[in-house]
């Protein structure tokens, strides 16, 4: 048995990097993990999906995640454009980068303003806040599948610049601390 996640983001936000860092964090904890990008006609700002699996046992399945246990939404506006809840398993969890504390319909929803956090750490590329590492702090808090320390260690491995790694790890930790169950989410 494994935990399956589907990341919803926009091209350039770092969803692929987020899934890769999450997988590495799981491996650092002795787990098995996959990060599966879904490449089509990507362009900056276009909706993208990325998939991840984490397990205590080897993972033999290598495909898109159609029925995730959790969804991770890097851009709140995508909720209006894409059916992010499509295929979400019963009792599934949503983790949403949101400036408002509103749950998604009939889904246990965790919220964090990852955009504000990214901006506060100057994680902006070409005018776009890069929320991927902040959202991983929220994933760690909401799911407990990997520790925030493992997320920070995986971030340190991902970025060659110690200053960039430090800023990204700090964003993840801030998001971890600020993530909460949204509104009347059950």
Order of alpha helices (4+ residues) and beta strands (2+ residues): beta-alpha-beta-beta-beta-alpha-beta-beta-alpha-beta-beta-alpha-alpha-alpha-beta
